[in-house]
Structures are given as C-alpha cells and as structure tokens.
Amino acid sequence: MSDRIHDFIAIGLGPFNLGLACLADPIESLDGLFLERQPAFDWHPGLLLEDASLQTPFLADLVTLADPTSRFSFLNYLKAEGRLYNFYIRENFFLLRNEYNRYCQWVTTQLDTLRFEQSVERVEHDSEADCYTVTARHTRSGEPQRYRCRKLVLGTGTEPVIPTCCESVRDRLVHSADYLEHKAALQSKASITLVGSGQSAAEIYLDLLEAQPQHGYALDWVTRSPRFFPLEYGKLTLEMTSPDYINYFHALPETTRNRLMHEQKGLYKGIDLDLINAIYDRLYTRSLDGAVDTHLVTCAALDSCRFDPAHRRFSLGFVHTEQETAFDHVTEGLILATGYAPRRPDFLAPIEHRIQRDAAGRYAVGRYYNIDANADLFVQNAELHTHGLVAPDLGMACYRNACLIRELAGREVYPVERGFTFQDFGAPRNDRFTPRFTSQRQSA
C-alpha cells in the first residue's frame, strides 16, 4: 500500500462520477482517483437500441452546465470525431443513447485518474491518520490493491428490481436491463409479455412490435400504472429540476417527501410523447390488415409468477387495481421493466457506524450530498428521497458535481447557480407577495 493519501476516491464510474472526474481533472490542487470494477465504460448496454435517445438535451453532457469551456464537452467530442456538422444539420438536441455512450467512452480515454477492473471489497477508517483505506482486487489478476483517501464519493449506481413474487424464477425471466442480450432468444418464442412501464418498457415494446410480423410471436404489454404516462416536459415543470426546488424539497418533512416521490413518478419515469405516438401509429398501420396480436393492459398489478418447466412457460397472476378483479395470463417469454433501486454495497460494512440513515434505512443525505456528520462521505444518485426527482436527472449532474467539488476542494471552483426559477415552490414571503393597490401606484 502506498503512503499517498488522495484527497478523495470515487467508487463506481457511471456518467455521474465520470462527470466528476472531468470537472476535477483541471484542478491541480485536487488529487482524486476513480475505481470501477468493469473493464471499460459501458452505460446500460442492454438498452442501447439503435434509435433510443436520451430524454435530456445535449447540453446535459458531462461538463457543459458547470464549465462550458471544458475540453470534455459533447460538442468538442463531435469536433474531434468529425461529426459536428452532421449533428448541426440533424437539428435534434436529444442524443441517441448509443451516441452518448460513445461520447462517455471517448472521455475515458483522456483521463489518467480512472482505474478499471478494480472491485472494491472493503472500506475502513483509520482514525490515527484520519483517512479511509479502500481495499480492492483486480478482477482479472486477482491482485489486491489498497488506496488511502480523505474523502469518499459513492457512485455505485443502481441494480435491477425484481418483484418478490418473481424471485424464484429470476434466472428464467429477462429484466429490461439485459434486453438486447436476450432479444434473439425471446423472439424465438411463441409469446412475449412485457411487465412494467416507463421509457425503457416503451422502447422495448416498439422494438418487438416492429419485428413481430417477421417472427410471429404474440406480444403483450401489462403495467400497474393507470395509463401510459407521457413524460411531462413543460418549461415550468422543468424548473423543478433546479437548485431552488432541491432547497424546497430537502427542507420538507420526510413523510411529505415520501408522498411526493410517489406522486411525481410521471415527471421522471414517463414515456417520451413522440415514442407513445410512434407506438400508436405503428399499431394503427398494422391494424389495416386485421387485428394485431397484442394487448396493452393498464391498472394490472403482478401478484404471482410461476414457471412450468414441462411446457416452458410462465403463469402470471394479476389484480386489476381499479376493478379489484384477479386474472391470469400465460406466456413463454417474460420481460420485467420494473425499474432499479440503489445498491447497498457490502464493502461499507466496516464504516457503517459513520453513515447516517433515516428511519427506513436509507442514506440520510445532507443538502450537499454528504451521508455522515463530518462531510467525508458523499453519494451520487442515491438521494431521490431527500433531493427529489433531480437525483437521477442527467441535466442536474453538473450542478451536483459542482457542489461536490466545492466540498472536496474547500472552495467554489465552478459557480453554483442559485435562484434562477420564475416560480416559488414554497409559501411566498409576505413582503414579496403583497399586491400594490391603485393608490400605491399613483403615489409612487
């Protein structure tokens, strides 16, 4: 183990910590290291469908909203790749997901602070040296590595959620995160059922719908949601992805935040309206030749799931949440688009006593992303319950990273925006919300 003590170590390398690496790179006084267990950057490879796009514009890249002059910007990537004019002529601000992934991979080739194939096994605190020791193991060679640092940033990401009733058959079903890997096998079956909703589910449904005539499978899409919610993209709604709304949300009582998390799902888990329309148009066109072998079912909560190995098919039990009626469904292929939940890394066990948690066992995340009393431990995208819908939003990643760098460096390197929304999220102050009457205007 080297005697070197880094200012910080970031564990996990998704877009959020990769953005942090970019913004930290030009700061000579800040010594950081980034550890990732995978051999290379690859963002949701199971969902890199050819036409799938991000739901945030290209300005929400790794750096621009914190530092528009950064060499790691998406526009600089396009220039380096000779594709800037192609992007300009395309006149579409929303990147293809494949394109965003390649941009991030391009960035990783230019940073010397990244360490891939490092599986973190243990984090301990050395009280004498007042630092953390991170023990990792190289995933190919098995060689152990030890690093030391003053602060930690946890960007360990999320993992697929499998409903409890499906746990016993999880090895036989496909989560949407692994869709492309299993696509060919699914299309060889006589029937495919997709359970869940949101952007990924809609993308998978349209992809399978397009290929349905070629393969001849029955295709069904079932969701617990009362409808196929479109992503709300109004400009005043977008003001909720702002530091002002974070301030408001973070100060609310925990019970209120929990309620809002449920009520606001359509604001960050909705389906792009163009995609919804494309699905409908494809169904309409196909219906000119007769009934389409597909069903779209809402208000259906998955209650049971069994697999019959003799007939190689799933038996699913649903409950219609509005009619309170149970019904069954049989399918050969099953895809769950049931979302993701934050990982709870085992390697944190030795420092669990330093981590602050709420009554539900979640990180008690401070306003500026610390989860401990000393502001030594920070998280990326693990604060939905404390900071609201901005937590997974790529468009707010630069703001969070600017805040994190301020905490790590002890100074504000990148100006942190404040007070730019036109609306008040809380009760307005009386001195600002008192109307001016006619007599007041005349005397003025």
C-alpha positions in Angstrom: 0.0 0.0 0.0 1.3 3.4 -1.0 1.8 6.1 1.7 0.0 8.5 -0.6 -3.3 9.8 0.7 -5.6 11.1 -2.1 -7.9 14.0 -1.4 -10.8 11.7 -2.5 -11.6 8.4 -4.1 -14.8 7.9 -6.1 -16.1 4.4 -6.3 -18.1 3.4 -9.3 -17.9 5.0 -12.8 -21.2 5.8 -14.3 -22.0 9.1 -16.0 -22.2 11.0 -12.7 -18.8 10.1 -11.4 -17.3 10.3 -14.9 -18.5 13.9 -15.0 -16.9 14.4 -11.6 -13.6 13.1 -13.0 -13.9 15.5 -15.9 -14.5 18.5 -13.7 -11.8 17.6 -11.2 -9.2 16.9 -13.9 -8.0 20.6 -14.4 -7.9 21.3 -10.7 -4.2 20.8 -9.9 -4.7 21.1 -6.1 -7.3 18.3 -6.0 -6.0 14.8 -6.1 -8.7 12.2 -6.9 -8.9 8.6 -8.0 -11.8 6.7 -9.6 -12.3 3.0 -9.1 -14.6 0.8 -11.4 -14.9 -3.0 -11.4 -15.9 -3.2 -15.1 -13.1 -3.4 -17.7 -14.4 -0.3 -19.5 -17.2 2.2 -19.5 -20.5 0.8 -21.0 -23.7 2.5 -20.0 -26.8 0.2 -19.9 -25.6 -1.9 -22.8 -28.8 -4.0 -22.7 -30.8 -0.9 -23.7 -28.7 0.5 -26.4 -31.3 0.2 -29.1 -30.4 1.8 -32.4 -33.0 4.6 -32.3 -33.3 5.1 -28.5 -32.5 8.6 -27.4 -31.9 10.4 -24.1 -34.7 12.5 -22.6 -32.4 15.4 -21.8 -30.7 17.7 -24.5 -27.1 17.6 -25.4 -26.2 20.5 -23.1 -26.7 18.0 -20.3 -23.4 16.3 -21.1 -20.7 15.5 -18.5 -19.4 19.1 -18.1 -21.1 21.9 -20.0 -23.6 23.1 -17.4 -20.8 23.5 -14.9 -18.0 24.5 -17.3 -19.0 25.4 -20.9 -15.3 25.7 -21.8 -14.3 22.2 -20.8 -12.4 20.1 -23.4 -14.7 17.2 -22.3 -17.9 18.7 -23.7 -20.1 16.8 -26.2 -19.5 19.4 -28.8 -15.8 19.0 -28.5 -16.2 15.2 -28.9 -18.2 15.8 -32.1 -15.5 18.1 -33.4 -12.8 15.6 -32.6 -14.8 12.8 -34.4 -15.5 15.0 -37.4 -19.3 14.8 -36.8 -20.0 18.4 -35.7 -21.7 19.4 -38.9 -23.7 16.2 -39.1 -25.1 16.9 -35.7 -25.8 20.6 -36.7 -27.7 19.5 -39.8 -29.7 16.9 -37.9 -31.3 19.7 -35.8 -32.1 17.4 -32.9 -30.9 18.4 -29.4 -31.6 14.9 -28.0 -28.7 12.5 -28.3 -29.0 8.9 -29.3 -28.2 6.7 -26.3 -25.6 4.9 -28.3 -24.0 8.2 -29.2 -24.0 9.3 -25.6 -22.3 6.1 -24.6 -19.6 6.5 -27.2 -19.0 10.1 -26.1 -18.5 8.9 -22.5 -16.1 6.2 -23.7 -14.2 8.8 -25.6 -13.8 10.8 -22.4 -12.4 7.8 -20.5 -9.5 7.6 -22.9 -8.3 11.1 -21.9 -8.3 10.8 -18.1 -5.5 9.3 -16.2 -7.4 9.2 -12.8 -9.6 6.2 -13.8 -8.8 2.7 -12.7 -10.9 0.0 -14.3 -11.1 -3.7 -13.2 -10.9 -2.7 -9.6 -13.5 -4.4 -7.5 -13.8 -2.7 -4.1 -14.0 -5.2 -1.3 -13.7 -3.2 1.9 -13.6 0.4 3.1 -12.2 1.1 6.6 -11.5 4.3 8.5 -8.0 4.9 10.0 -8.7 7.1 13.0 -5.0 7.7 13.7 -4.3 9.0 10.2 -7.9 10.4 9.8 -8.3 8.8 6.4 -10.1 5.9 4.7 -8.4 2.8 3.4 -10.0 1.3 0.3 -9.2 -2.4 -0.4 -9.8 -3.5 -3.9 -9.0 -6.5 -6.0 -8.1 -6.6 -9.7 -10.9 -8.5 -11.4 -8.6 -10.4 -13.8 -5.3 -10.9 -12.0 -6.8 -11.2 -8.5 -4.1 -8.9 -7.3 -5.1 -6.9 -4.2 -4.8 -3.1 -4.1 -5.0 -0.6 -1.3 -5.6 3.1 -1.6 -6.0 5.8 1.0 -8.0 9.0 0.9 -9.5 11.8 3.0 -13.0 11.7 1.4 -15.2 9.2 -0.5 -17.7 9.7 -3.2 -20.1 6.7 -3.7 -21.4 6.3 -7.3 -22.1 2.6 -7.2 -25.3 3.1 -9.2 -28.5 1.1 -9.1 -29.5 -2.5 -9.7 -32.5 -4.1 -11.4 -35.6 -4.5 -9.2 -37.2 -8.0 -9.4 -40.7 -8.2 -7.7 -40.8 -10.5 -4.8 -43.3 -12.9 -6.5 -40.7 -13.4 -9.3 -37.6 -14.1 -7.2 -37.9 -17.9 -7.5 -37.8 -17.7 -11.3 -35.5 -14.7 -11.8 -33.0 -16.9 -13.7 -35.6 -17.7 -16.3 -37.0 -14.2 -16.9 -35.3 -11.1 -18.5 -35.0 -7.8 -16.9 -35.1 -4.8 -19.3 -31.5 -4.0 -18.3 -30.5 -7.2 -20.2 -32.9 -7.0 -23.1 -30.5 -6.8 -26.1 -28.5 -9.8 -24.8 -31.7 -12.0 -24.8 -33.6 -10.4 -27.7 -32.9 -13.2 -30.2 -33.9 -15.9 -27.7 -37.1 -14.0 -26.8 -38.1 -13.6 -30.5 -37.9 -17.4 -31.0 -40.8 -17.9 -28.5 -44.4 -18.1 -29.4 -45.4 -15.3 -27.0 -43.7 -12.4 -25.1 -45.1 -10.4 -22.2 -43.6 -7.1 -21.1 -44.5 -6.1 -17.5 -43.8 -2.5 -16.3 -43.9 0.9 -17.8 -41.7 3.9 -18.5 -39.3 4.8 -21.2 -37.4 1.6 -21.3 -40.5 -0.5 -21.5 -41.9 1.6 -24.3 -38.7 1.3 -26.3 -38.6 -2.4 -25.9 -42.3 -2.8 -26.8 -41.9 -0.8 -30.0 -38.7 -2.7 -30.9 -40.6 -6.0 -30.5 -43.7 -4.7 -32.3 -41.6 -3.7 -35.3 -40.2 -7.2 -35.7 -43.4 -9.1 -34.8 -44.5 -9.8 -38.4 -41.1 -11.4 -39.1 -41.2 -13.7 -36.1 -44.9 -14.3 -35.5 -45.0 -14.1 -31.7 -47.9 -12.8 -29.6 -46.9 -9.6 -27.8 -48.5 -8.1 -24.7 -47.6 -5.1 -22.5 -49.0 -5.0 -19.0 -48.5 -2.2 -16.4 -49.7 -1.4 -13.0 -49.9 2.3 -13.9 -53.4 3.6 -14.7 -52.2 4.8 -18.1 -49.1 5.1 -20.2 -47.9 8.3 -18.7 -46.1 10.7 -21.0 -43.0 12.5 -19.6 -44.1 16.0 -18.6 -41.8 18.3 -20.4 -43.4 21.8 -19.9 -40.9 24.6 -19.1 -42.4 25.5 -15.8 -42.3 21.8 -14.8 -38.7 21.7 -15.9 -38.0 24.4 -13.3 -38.4 21.6 -10.8 -35.0 20.3 -11.9 -33.3 23.2 -10.3 -31.3 24.1 -7.1 -34.3 26.1 -6.0 -36.5 23.0 -6.0 -33.9 20.9 -4.3 -33.8 23.5 -1.5 -37.5 23.3 -1.1 -37.8 19.5 -1.3 -34.9 18.8 1.0 -36.5 21.0 3.7 -39.8 19.2 3.7 -40.7 16.6 6.3 -39.7 13.1 5.5 -43.3 11.9 5.2 -44.1 14.7 2.7 -41.1 13.8 0.6 -42.1 10.2 0.6 -45.6 11.1 -0.7 -44.2 13.4 -3.3 -41.8 10.7 -4.6 -44.8 8.6 -5.4 -46.9 11.4 -6.9 -44.0 12.7 -9.1 -43.0 9.5 -10.8 -44.6 10.7 -14.0 -42.2 13.6 -14.1 -39.1 11.4 -14.4 -40.3 8.0 -15.3 -42.7 8.9 -18.0 -42.5 8.0 -21.7 -41.4 10.4 -24.3 -44.6 11.6 -26.1 -43.1 11.1 -29.6 -42.5 7.5 -28.6 -46.0 7.0 -27.4 -47.3 8.4 -30.7 -44.9 6.2 -32.7 -46.3 3.1 -30.9 -49.9 4.1 -31.6 -49.2 4.9 -35.3 -47.5 1.6 -35.7 -50.5 -0.2 -34.2 -52.8 1.8 -36.4 -50.9 1.0 -39.6 -50.7 -2.7 -38.7 -54.4 -2.9 -37.9 -55.3 -2.1 -41.5 -54.5 -5.7 -42.3 -56.6 -7.0 -39.3 -56.3 -7.4 -35.6 -52.8 -7.1 -34.2 -51.8 -9.9 -32.0 -51.1 -7.7 -29.0 -52.7 -6.4 -25.9 -52.0 -3.3 -23.8 -53.3 -3.6 -20.3 -53.2 -1.0 -17.6 -54.1 -1.0 -13.9 -52.7 -4.6 -13.6 -50.5 -5.4 -10.6 -48.4 -8.5 -10.9 -49.4 -10.7 -7.9 -47.9 -14.1 -8.7 -45.4 -15.7 -11.1 -44.7 -19.3 -11.7 -42.7 -21.2 -14.4 -43.8 -24.5 -15.8 -40.6 -26.3 -17.0 -42.7 -29.1 -18.7 -44.3 -26.6 -21.1 -41.6 -23.9 -20.7 -43.9 -21.1 -20.0 -44.8 -18.6 -17.2 -48.1 -18.4 -15.4 -48.8 -14.9 -14.2 -51.4 -13.7 -11.8 -52.6 -10.1 -12.0 -55.0 -8.0 -10.0 -56.8 -5.1 -11.7 -56.3 -2.3 -9.2 -59.5 -0.4 -10.1 -61.9 -3.2 -10.6 -60.3 -5.3 -7.9 -60.6 -8.3 -10.2 -58.0 -11.1 -10.5 -57.0 -12.5 -13.9 -54.3 -14.9 -15.2 -52.0 -14.8 -18.1 -49.7 -17.4 -19.7 -46.6 -16.5 -21.8 -43.3 -18.2 -22.9 -41.2 -15.1 -22.7 -41.2 -12.6 -19.8 -39.6 -9.2 -19.7 -39.7 -7.1 -16.5 -39.3 -3.4 -16.9 -39.7 -2.9 -13.2 -37.0 -0.3 -12.6 -33.9 0.0 -10.5 -33.0 0.6 -6.8 -29.8 2.0 -5.3 -27.2 -0.6 -4.4 -26.2 -1.1 -0.8 -22.6 -2.1 -1.1 -21.2 -4.7 1.3 -17.8 -3.0 1.4 -19.3 -0.2 3.5 -19.9 -2.6 6.5 -16.7 -1.6 8.4 -17.7 2.1 8.3 -21.5 1.6 8.8 -21.3 3.4 12.1 -20.1 6.6 10.4 -23.1 6.6 7.9 -26.3 8.4 8.8 -29.5 6.7 7.9 -33.2 7.6 8.1 -36.0 5.6 9.7 -36.4 3.5 6.6 -32.7 2.6 6.5 -31.9 4.9 3.6 -29.0 7.3 3.5 -29.8 10.5 5.4 -28.3 12.7 2.7 -27.4 16.2 3.6 -28.2 19.1 1.4 -24.8 18.9 -0.3 -24.8 15.1 -0.6 -22.9 14.0 2.5 -24.1 11.0 4.4 -22.0 11.4 7.5 -21.6 14.0 10.2 -18.1 15.1 9.1 -18.9 15.6 5.4 -16.3 13.0 4.4 -18.7 10.6 2.6 -20.8 11.7 -0.4 -23.2 10.0 -2.7 -24.2 10.3 -6.4 -27.8 9.4 -7.4 -28.8 7.9 -4.1 -30.8 10.9 -2.8 -34.1 10.6 -4.6 -35.9 10.5 -1.2 -34.1 13.6 0.1 -33.5 15.8 -3.0 -36.4 14.8 -5.2 -36.7 14.0 -8.9 -33.5 15.7 -9.8 -31.4 12.9 -8.3 -31.3 10.6 -11.5 -31.5 13.6 -13.9 -28.5 13.9 -16.2 -29.3 17.6 -16.6 -28.6 18.2 -12.9 -25.4 16.1 -12.7 -23.2 19.1 -13.4 -24.8 21.1 -10.6 -24.3 18.2 -8.1 -20.7 17.8 -9.2 -20.0 21.5 -8.8 -21.3 21.2 -5.3 -19.3 18.1 -4.6 -16.1 19.7 -5.9 -16.7 22.7 -3.6 -17.0 20.2 -0.7 -13.9 18.2 -1.8 -11.7 21.2 -2.7 -12.9 23.5 0.1 -13.6 26.3 -2.4 -16.1 27.1 -5.1 -14.2 26.1 -8.3 -17.3 26.1 -10.5 -20.0 28.7 -9.7 -23.1 27.1 -8.2 -26.3 28.5 -9.6 -28.8 30.0 -7.2 -32.3 31.5 -7.6 -33.0 31.4 -11.3 -36.5 30.0 -11.3 -39.5 32.2 -12.1 -41.8 30.4 -9.6 -41.9 30.0 -5.9 -42.1 26.4 -4.7 -42.9 27.2 -1.1 -45.2 29.8 0.5 -44.1 33.2 -0.7 -42.9 35.8 1.8 -45.5 38.5 2.6 -43.2 41.4 1.8 -42.8 40.0 -1.8 -46.4 38.8 -2.3 -48.3 41.9 -1.2 -50.3 43.4 -4.1 -49.8 47.1 -5.0 -53.1 48.9 -5.0 -54.0 51.8 -7.3 -53.3 54.4 -4.6 -49.9 53.0 -4.0 -49.1 53.1 -7.8 -50.2 56.7 -8.0 -48.2 57.8 -5.0 -45.2 56.0 -6.4 
